Amino acid sequence: MSVMVETGCLKLRGDAKDLADALGVVTAVVPAKSTRPILQNVLLDARGGVLELTGTDLDVSIRVRVDRVDVLGEGRVLVNAARFQQILRELSGDQVELEVDDRAGCTISTGDAKFHVMGEQPDDYPELPEVSAEGGHRFPAEALAEMIRRTQFAAHPEKTRYAMNGVLVDLADRRLRLVATDGKRLAMQERVLTEDVPTPVFVVVPTKAMALLQRIASATEGEVELFVEATQVLLRTAGTSVVARLIEGHFPPYEDVLPRAHDKRLTLPREGFMAALRRAALLATKDSQAVRFQFTREGLVLTARVPEVGESRVTFPLDYPFDPIETGFNPAFFVDVLRVLEGVELTLALKDAKSAAVIEERFEGGSYVYLVMPLNLTA
């Protein structure tokens, strides 16, 4: 499949699947609605024999290079991202031609279909922020994607929660840590590095940018580069650049809550534990999510009583040779982490009824810690 784009002297031919795939990544940033409608567009920029697609919501910006495209004439064109993507999906498998005509629009055609999409002036599109690409840090893309996947879900979803609605990048000595918390739980993954870090990094990156980076890194072979300035960060792979405005505010002192005296350690089957938790939460409501956890030598009993809804009781067998503990947790917080772990078994560490429950994992080259704060239970 080939694609042709023409606007004045701009002409392109290339692989339509590459274009559609790249556009799919860019539209993850492009807002569906905006007080500035121009942001709902994607910029196609062909120069130096290379085609790049650019999108931004002003907080997070992305530029993706499209491979296997022949640039026959250089130039730029701005088109509506959602319409462009929808048309490409419907024309998948067909020979496609794109060109910008005299009506300031983009014509997309195949042998039996033709679409004209109105465009806007590319000169009105905001310029991407410039970040100095000096003094950066390099990480294996696959490892970084895993670190993001295992932490970002624990960040607070609301922007009003300041530094907690992002992922902390803590880089110092010979280790990289990604940390996310919403104040009720915390996820941290650490990776040991082969070299000392010349310049420590301690910044909070928006979850939107981290989710985008995870998607890109998961499909990338090689490394990801990290460049940090006072107010923004650049994350770059061989064909993609993501620039994000850093989140202001002070990230909670996460090291203060890391477990130190959790002496009750249990080995649990991940799938079985997750099934029991989901059953225990079946009657939960938005206002009543607490489940009573009773750890005894007979096993674990999960109970919930929701006013005007009902009661649930789930028994989960386990080897618990310690003093009994009765406490409360939001089971959804455990289910969230069990979904991103991959092992058959997991280690759950407890201390007492008032302390956080901790899931720990140690592996070659790093470690993972996830803790959930207890909830107050009424009698």
JOVEN-V878593 format. One record per backbone hydrogen bond with DSSP energy under -1.0 kcal/mol. CO is the residue of the C=O (numbers start at 0). NH is the residue of the N-H. Records with the same first field share a line. If there is no record, write none. Layout:
BEGIN
CO->NH + NH
END
This chain:
BEGIN
1->95
3->97
4->11
5->99
6->9
9->6
10->71 + 72
12->69
14->18
15->19
16->20
17->21
18->22
19->23
20->24
21->25
22->26
24->27
25->28 + 29
35->38
36->39
37->40
39->80
41->78
42->53
43->76
44->51
45->74
46->49
49->46
50->65
51->44
52->63
53->42
54->61
58->244
59->56
60->242
61->54
62->240
63->52
67->14
69->12
72->10
74->45
76->43
77->119
78->41
79->83
80->84
81->85
82->86
83->87
84->88
85->89
86->90
88->91
90->93
96->108
98->106
100->103
103->118
104->100
105->116
106->98
107->114
108->96
112->109
114->107
116->105
120->123
121->124
136->225
138->223
139->143
140->144
141->145
142->146
143->147
144->148
145->149
147->150 + 151
150->153
151->154
157->160
158->161
160->163
161->164
163->155
164->206
166->204
167->178
168->202
169->176
170->200
171->174
172->196
173->192
174->171
175->190
176->169
177->188
178->167
179->186
183->372
184->181
185->370
186->179
187->368
188->177
189->366
190->175
200->170
202->168
203->246
204->166
205->209
206->210
207->211
208->212
209->213
210->214
211->215
212->216
213->217
216->219
221->140
223->138
224->235
225->136
226->233
230->245
231->228
232->243
233->226
234->241
235->224
238->64
239->236
240->62
241->234
242->60
243->232
251->253
252->255
253->256
260->262
263->349
265->347
267->345
268->272
269->273
270->274
271->275
272->276
273->277
274->278
275->279
276->280
278->281
280->283
287->284
290->328
291->302
292->326
293->300
294->324
295->298
298->295
299->315
300->293
301->313
302->291
303->311
305->308 + 309
309->305
311->303
313->301
315->299
324->294
326->292
327->374
328->290
329->332
330->334
331->335
333->337
334->338
336->340
343->269
345->267
346->359
347->265
348->357
349->263
351->354
356->371
357->348
358->369
360->367
362->365
364->191
365->362
366->189
367->360
368->187
369->358
370->185
371->356
END
